[in-house]
Amino acid sequence: MANPRTFGWTGIVALIGLMTTTVIYAQHVDVDSNPAAPFATYKTYAWAPGTPAPDPLNNQRLHASIDQRLAARGLTQNNANPDLIVTTNVTTQDRVEWVPGGFAYGPWWGARGAYLDTSPEGTLVVDFYDARTKQMVWRGVATASASEKPMKNMEKMNKALNKMFEKLPIGTGAIGTSGYR
């Protein structure tokens, strides 16, 4: 067993490294679009069914939040003759992560066992299709840890939508950072 007084800088650096190996899972947002799509011509949109959020109220809030963002960019909803078709897909799954136990100091000096940590993860996908050609023209995907609190998940969705819509090549309008509440 090592003497703590002779552990040295190398041991301290290794110990700090082991203590910080747990990954903090933050929100991740990706956006992709078809550069050949005629974004300047899109003026109207309609909703198409997707995969709803597990909480029906949050699904309504999500659609209202997207409606606000599209209106801020000059688009209006037109179910009869839209330029774009908008759909959302919200899924949750368990994320499994291997967490090393690290080392302990004192009478418990030595290695601690690792364990598997399971936490819920949510994914939000927002797709825009050209209504005339039926081709996808824009997609935003956000992934983050999910909460048991619906309003906390809605806050994360709004934050993700803010990041997604910063890269939407339609209009120049923007709404506040809080989104729909």
Buried (B, 14 or more C-beta within 10 A) or exposed (E): EEEEEEEEEEEEEEBEEBEEEEEEEEBEBEBEBBEEBEBEEBBBBBBBEBBBBBBEEBBEBBBEBBBBBBBBBEBEEBEEEBBBBBBBBBBEEEBEEEEBEBBEEEEEEEEEEEEEEEEBBBBBBBBBBBBEEEEBBBBBBBBBBBBEEBEEBBBBBBBBBBBBBEEBBBBEBEBEEEBBE
